[in-house]
Amino acid sequence: MSETLREIAAAMVTEGQGILAADESTGTIQKRFDQIGVENTEENRRAYRELLFTADEAMRDHVSGVILFEETLGQSTADGRRFADVIKAAGAVPGIKVDKGAKPLAGFPGEKITEGLDGLRERLEAYYGQGARFAKWRAVIDIADGLPTWGAIAANAHALARYAALCQETGIVPIVEPEVIMDGPSSSHDIDRCEEVTRLTLNVVFDALYEQRVDLTGMVLKPNMVVPGQTGPQVSAQEVAERTVACLKATVPPAVPGIAFLSGGQSDEAATEHLALMTRMGGLPWALTFSYGRALQQAALKAWGGRAENVPAAQAAFAHRARMNGRAALGNWRAEDEREAA
Ligand code: 5MM
């Protein structure tokens, strides 16, 4: 029996579990490897991803899905097991980043458009054949003086909606990720500005999804939280949680089964605490969980440092963050839990 979009989406937001965003493109993983002095070779990328996907406790108990980069979907463990099969065996859903990255938007200085729609139908069919059951497309919305413009938001929303419709046609659940950036070139904005831009962006995105006939019950939203810019005036974790939930309630239809947040450059612990405070509020129409890249991987990358003998320590660091975020998704996380041995 083939899985329906609703079944896949429900599995992606299984209670107490979340999504590992391991879909760094070759350029982004370069930046991560530079921080730990590891050469960005295909074999090092493969070995690092193997470390994550074979971390038993984290994968089995706390990870509902993994977003892969195209190269990674075609890779295997050192002993020859395809990564998509390893992820499935752990009870998680394999997914694939299908956008081709954010490029300068013609006519809109300082703004970007995410590309990758040409040939997407054929690529999705091939990814399905390789085992992917969900996909991800990220739109980048920067805040700066006079930005974003409505034109750039609308162009990105249209692309997100066209991508989502193509995914659903192929039996693949789209993760729709409109990211209002907190750590871009100009990051001194306050939380009010982030809230205003996030609300506008989500409204325009859901309009576009409706226009393109996307089935909201067969998708997952991956938004930013409502936070101040990295160098802007900071606020309490409780305020971030309350304003994020208020913003989502005002913009995200209850038909959407789940919301899986990106971490966006927040510290590991802040990303966990914000999620815990939101889930603890309760009474929300959608499941809330994480789809973190940096906030799940930073500690593991550092512990690994590119050395085979550090794999157990790196897997323990990943398991710790996955456990903390799993608890946060249930609303059970407490700050003192962070002291548990990794
Ligand atoms: C893991 O990073 C993803 C890939 O980024 P590039 O396409 O720029 O290489 C990224 O899309 C990620 O899935 C989201 O931004 C969420 O990651 P964070 O680190 O913000 O939680």
Boltz pocket constraint, residues with backbone or C-beta under 6 A from the ligand:
constraints:
  - pocket:
      binder: B
      contacts: [[A, 21], [A, 22], [A, 23], [A, 24], [A, 25], [A, 26], [A, 27], [A, 28], [A, 29], [A, 67], [A, 101], [A, 138], [A, 179], [A, 261], [A, 262], [A, 263], [A, 264], [A, 265], [A, 291], [A, 292], [A, 293], [A, 294], [A, 295]]
      max_distance: 6.0
